[in-house]
Amino acid sequence: MTVSRAIYANPVAAAAQWLATEKSPPHPIIPYLRKQFGLSSADAIAAIRESHLIKARSS
C-alpha cells in the first residue's frame, strides 16, 4: 500500500506513524496534523496518543 493510499484508508494511523518517526515535528502539531492529514481536532489528538504507543512499543 502506498503512503497516499494509507492516508486515505486510515488517516489517523498514517498521522500517528508519521509522528512517531518524525525527528523534529512542527509546532503546534494539532493544526499541522489537521491540515496535512485532513483530521478533526479529536482525530489529531488520537493520532498523537497512538504515536506515543508506537514509540513505546519500539523502545
N, CA, C and O atoms as CSV, one atom per row, in Angstrom:
chain,resi,resn,atom,element,x,y,z
A,1,MET,N,N,0.848,-1.180,0.000
A,1,MET,CA,C,0.000,0.000,0.000
A,1,MET,C,C,0.890,1.239,0.000
A,1,MET,O,O,1.823,1.330,0.799
A,2,THR,N,N,0.618,2.181,-0.874
A,2,THR,CA,C,1.418,3.394,-0.925
A,2,THR,C,C,1.044,4.314,0.217
A,2,THR,O,O,0.017,4.120,0.868
A,3,VAL,N,N,1.872,5.312,0.461
A,3,VAL,CA,C,1.612,6.255,1.547
A,3,VAL,C,C,0.297,6.970,1.323
A,3,VAL,O,O,-0.494,7.105,2.256
A,4,SER,N,N,0.042,7.434,0.100
A,4,SER,CA,C,-1.198,8.163,-0.155
A,4,SER,C,C,-2.415,7.276,0.072
A,4,SER,O,O,-3.426,7.751,0.588
A,5,ARG,N,N,-2.344,6.011,-0.298
A,5,ARG,CA,C,-3.457,5.091,-0.034
A,5,ARG,C,C,-3.641,4.863,1.453
A,5,ARG,O,O,-4.771,4.763,1.931
A,6,ALA,N,N,-2.538,4.778,2.194
A,6,ALA,CA,C,-2.620,4.582,3.645
A,6,ALA,C,C,-3.296,5.776,4.302
A,6,ALA,O,O,-4.084,5.615,5.233
A,7,ILE,N,N,-2.992,6.958,3.823
A,7,ILE,CA,C,-3.596,8.159,4.395
A,7,ILE,C,C,-5.098,8.138,4.175
A,7,ILE,O,O,-5.864,8.465,5.082
A,8,TYR,N,N,-5.526,7.756,2.981
A,8,TYR,CA,C,-6.960,7.727,2.700
A,8,TYR,C,C,-7.652,6.578,3.419
A,8,TYR,O,O,-8.806,6.710,3.828
A,9,ALA,N,N,-6.966,5.464,3.578
A,9,ALA,CA,C,-7.569,4.299,4.229
A,9,ALA,C,C,-7.744,4.544,5.728
A,9,ALA,O,O,-8.794,4.225,6.284
A,10,ASN,N,N,-6.750,5.094,6.374
A,10,ASN,CA,C,-6.816,5.366,7.809
A,10,ASN,C,C,-5.905,6.550,8.124
A,10,ASN,O,O,-4.749,6.363,8.503
A,11,PRO,N,N,-6.421,7.759,7.970
A,11,PRO,CA,C,-5.565,8.931,8.162
A,11,PRO,C,C,-5.044,9.090,9.592
A,11,PRO,O,O,-3.958,9.636,9.787
A,12,VAL,N,N,-5.789,8.629,10.586
A,12,VAL,CA,C,-5.312,8.723,11.969
A,12,VAL,C,C,-4.076,7.843,12.145
A,12,VAL,O,O,-3.083,8.276,12.731
A,13,ALA,N,N,-4.130,6.625,11.646
A,13,ALA,CA,C,-2.984,5.717,11.750
A,13,ALA,C,C,-1.795,6.235,10.955
A,13,ALA,O,O,-0.652,6.126,11.398
A,14,ALA,N,N,-2.060,6.798,9.786
A,14,ALA,CA,C,-0.972,7.346,8.970
A,14,ALA,C,C,-0.310,8.517,9.684
A,14,ALA,O,O,0.916,8.625,9.698
A,15,ALA,N,N,-1.113,9.389,10.272
A,15,ALA,CA,C,-0.573,10.529,11.010
A,15,ALA,C,C,0.218,10.056,12.226
A,15,ALA,O,O,1.281,10.599,12.527
A,16,ALA,N,N,-0.292,9.058,12.916
A,16,ALA,CA,C,0.394,8.521,14.089
A,16,ALA,C,C,1.745,7.930,13.706
A,16,ALA,O,O,2.745,8.164,14.384
A,17,GLN,N,N,1.772,7.173,12.634
A,17,GLN,CA,C,3.024,6.566,12.176
A,17,GLN,C,C,4.025,7.647,11.773
A,17,GLN,O,O,5.202,7.569,12.122
A,18,TRP,N,N,3.558,8.644,11.044
A,18,TRP,CA,C,4.428,9.743,10.641
A,18,TRP,C,C,4.989,10.447,11.876
A,18,TRP,O,O,6.193,10.689,11.966
A,19,LEU,N,N,4.123,10.769,12.813
A,19,LEU,CA,C,4.540,11.498,14.009
A,19,LEU,C,C,5.511,10.678,14.856
A,19,LEU,O,O,6.453,11.231,15.422
A,20,ALA,N,N,5.295,9.386,14.946
A,20,ALA,CA,C,6.175,8.518,15.742
A,20,ALA,C,C,7.579,8.448,15.165
A,20,ALA,O,O,8.539,8.218,15.901
A,21,THR,N,N,7.710,8.643,13.865
A,21,THR,CA,C,9.024,8.526,13.228
A,21,THR,C,C,9.648,9.870,12.891
A,21,THR,O,O,10.801,9.928,12.464
A,22,GLU,N,N,8.907,10.938,13.077
A,22,GLU,CA,C,9.423,12.277,12.766
A,22,GLU,C,C,10.363,12.743,13.874
A,22,GLU,O,O,9.985,12.766,15.046
A,23,LYS,N,N,11.582,13.114,13.505
A,23,LYS,CA,C,12.580,13.534,14.495
A,23,LYS,C,C,12.244,14.900,15.099
A,23,LYS,O,O,12.421,15.115,16.298
A,24,SER,N,N,11.766,15.806,14.271
A,24,SER,CA,C,11.502,17.166,14.734
A,24,SER,C,C,10.149,17.638,14.186
A,24,SER,O,O,10.106,18.397,13.217
A,25,PRO,N,N,9.050,17.194,14.799
A,25,PRO,CA,C,7.732,17.573,14.287
A,25,PRO,C,C,7.468,19.070,14.471
A,25,PRO,O,O,7.970,19.681,15.415
A,26,PRO,N,N,6.695,19.642,13.585
A,26,PRO,CA,C,6.404,21.074,13.683
A,26,PRO,C,C,5.517,21.391,14.883
A,26,PRO,O,O,4.776,20.540,15.376
A,27,HIS,N,N,5.611,22.617,15.328
A,27,HIS,CA,C,4.773,23.075,16.440
A,27,HIS,C,C,4.011,24.296,15.988
A,27,HIS,O,O,4.599,25.148,15.323
A,28,PRO,N,N,2.761,24.432,16.303
A,28,PRO,CA,C,1.923,23.493,17.044
A,28,PRO,C,C,1.525,22.313,16.160
A,28,PRO,O,O,1.283,22.477,14.964
A,29,ILE,N,N,1.461,21.144,16.749
A,29,ILE,CA,C,1.274,19.915,15.975
A,29,ILE,C,C,-0.175,19.672,15.554
A,29,ILE,O,O,-0.414,19.160,14.461
A,30,ILE,N,N,-1.135,20.024,16.389
A,30,ILE,CA,C,-2.533,19.713,16.048
A,30,ILE,C,C,-2.967,20.415,14.760
A,30,ILE,O,O,-3.531,19.754,13.888
A,31,PRO,N,N,-2.735,21.714,14.598
A,31,PRO,CA,C,-3.120,22.327,13.320
A,31,PRO,C,C,-2.385,21.707,12.125
A,31,PRO,O,O,-2.950,21.583,11.039
A,32,TYR,N,N,-1.128,21.320,12.333
A,32,TYR,CA,C,-0.368,20.689,11.260
A,32,TYR,C,C,-0.997,19.354,10.847
A,32,TYR,O,O,-1.189,19.096,9.659
A,33,LEU,N,N,-1.312,18.517,11.824
A,33,LEU,CA,C,-1.932,17.219,11.516
A,33,LEU,C,C,-3.290,17.405,10.852
A,33,LEU,O,O,-3.643,16.664,9.934
A,34,ARG,N,N,-4.042,18.382,11.309
A,34,ARG,CA,C,-5.356,18.642,10.707
A,34,ARG,C,C,-5.202,19.003,9.238
A,34,ARG,O,O,-5.948,18.506,8.395
A,35,LYS,N,N,-4.253,19.851,8.930
A,35,LYS,CA,C,-4.071,20.297,7.543
A,35,LYS,C,C,-3.452,19.203,6.664
A,35,LYS,O,O,-3.945,18.934,5.569
A,36,GLN,N,N,-2.394,18.586,7.136
A,36,GLN,CA,C,-1.663,17.606,6.322
A,36,GLN,C,C,-2.415,16.299,6.121
A,36,GLN,O,O,-2.320,15.685,5.058
A,37,PHE,N,N,-3.163,15.870,7.133
A,37,PHE,CA,C,-3.816,14.575,7.067
A,37,PHE,C,C,-5.339,14.678,7.008
A,37,PHE,O,O,-6.026,13.659,6.942
A,38,GLY,N,N,-5.867,15.892,7.032
A,38,GLY,CA,C,-7.312,16.089,6.943
A,38,GLY,C,C,-8.067,15.593,8.162
A,38,GLY,O,O,-9.178,15.077,8.041
A,39,LEU,N,N,-7.472,15.747,9.332
A,39,LEU,CA,C,-8.062,15.227,10.557
A,39,LEU,C,C,-8.885,16.289,11.271
A,39,LEU,O,O,-8.663,17.487,11.097
A,40,SER,N,N,-9.832,15.837,12.073
A,40,SER,CA,C,-10.508,16.723,13.009
A,40,SER,C,C,-9.572,16.915,14.202
A,40,SER,O,O,-8.560,16.222,14.311
A,41,SER,N,N,-9.897,17.837,15.083
A,41,SER,CA,C,-9.077,18.025,16.280
A,41,SER,C,C,-9.030,16.755,17.118
A,41,SER,O,O,-7.971,16.367,17.612
A,42,ALA,N,N,-10.182,16.112,17.275
A,42,ALA,CA,C,-10.238,14.867,18.063
A,42,ALA,C,C,-9.391,13.778,17.415
A,42,ALA,O,O,-8.710,13.026,18.112
A,43,ASP,N,N,-9.427,13.688,16.091
A,43,ASP,CA,C,-8.617,12.686,15.397
A,43,ASP,C,C,-7.126,13.006,15.510
A,43,ASP,O,O,-6.306,12.094,15.618
A,44,ALA,N,N,-6.774,14.278,15.485
A,44,ALA,CA,C,-5.371,14.666,15.644
A,44,ALA,C,C,-4.866,14.256,17.025
A,44,ALA,O,O,-3.741,13.778,17.163
A,45,ILE,N,N,-5.691,14.443,18.031
A,45,ILE,CA,C,-5.315,14.037,19.389
A,45,ILE,C,C,-5.171,12.518,19.463
A,45,ILE,O,O,-4.249,12.005,20.098
A,46,ALA,N,N,-6.084,11.806,18.811
A,46,ALA,CA,C,-5.988,10.338,18.773
A,46,ALA,C,C,-4.700,9.903,18.082
A,46,ALA,O,O,-4.071,8.934,18.506
A,47,ALA,N,N,-4.304,10.601,17.032
A,47,ALA,CA,C,-3.063,10.271,16.326
A,47,ALA,C,C,-1.853,10.515,17.228
A,47,ALA,O,O,-0.895,9.742,17.210
A,48,ILE,N,N,-1.896,11.577,18.007
A,48,ILE,CA,C,-0.800,11.856,18.940
A,48,ILE,C,C,-0.702,10.752,19.988
A,48,ILE,O,O,0.390,10.273,20.293
A,49,ARG,N,N,-1.840,10.355,20.533
A,49,ARG,CA,C,-1.836,9.253,21.511
A,49,ARG,C,C,-1.270,7.977,20.898
A,49,ARG,O,O,-0.436,7.299,21.498
A,50,GLU,N,N,-1.740,7.665,19.688
A,50,GLU,CA,C,-1.267,6.452,19.019
A,50,GLU,C,C,0.234,6.541,18.734
A,50,GLU,O,O,0.940,5.537,18.834
A,51,SER,N,N,0.722,7.719,18.385
A,51,SER,CA,C,2.157,7.865,18.111
A,51,SER,C,C,2.984,7.582,19.370
A,51,SER,O,O,4.078,7.024,19.287
A,52,HIS,N,N,2.457,7.970,20.533
A,52,HIS,CA,C,3.151,7.671,21.796
A,52,HIS,C,C,3.218,6.151,22.028
A,52,HIS,O,O,4.235,5.633,22.487
A,53,LEU,N,N,2.139,5.456,21.710
A,53,LEU,CA,C,2.122,3.995,21.860
A,53,LEU,C,C,3.115,3.339,20.893
A,53,LEU,O,O,3.820,2.400,21.259
A,54,ILE,N,N,3.160,3.844,19.663
A,54,ILE,CA,C,4.101,3.300,18.671
A,54,ILE,C,C,5.528,3.482,19.177
A,54,ILE,O,O,6.334,2.554,19.111
A,55,LYS,N,N,5.842,4.665,19.677
A,55,LYS,CA,C,7.197,4.924,20.199
A,55,LYS,C,C,7.515,4.024,21.387
A,55,LYS,O,O,8.628,3.509,21.495
A,56,ALA,N,N,6.548,3.832,22.277
A,56,ALA,CA,C,6.762,2.997,23.468
A,56,ALA,C,C,7.020,1.544,23.066
A,56,ALA,O,O,7.868,0.873,23.655
A,57,ARG,N,N,6.288,1.066,22.068
A,57,ARG,CA,C,6.468,-0.316,21.616
A,57,ARG,C,C,7.817,-0.537,20.952
A,57,ARG,O,O,8.361,-1.641,20.978
A,58,SER,N,N,8.348,0.516,20.361
A,58,SER,CA,C,9.623,0.366,19.631
A,58,SER,C,C,10.840,0.492,20.546
A,58,SER,O,O,11.964,0.226,20.122
A,59,SER,N,N,10.625,0.888,21.777
A,59,SER,CA,C,11.749,1.051,22.721
A,59,SER,C,C,12.141,-0.250,23.368
A,59,SER,O,O,13.064,-0.282,24.182
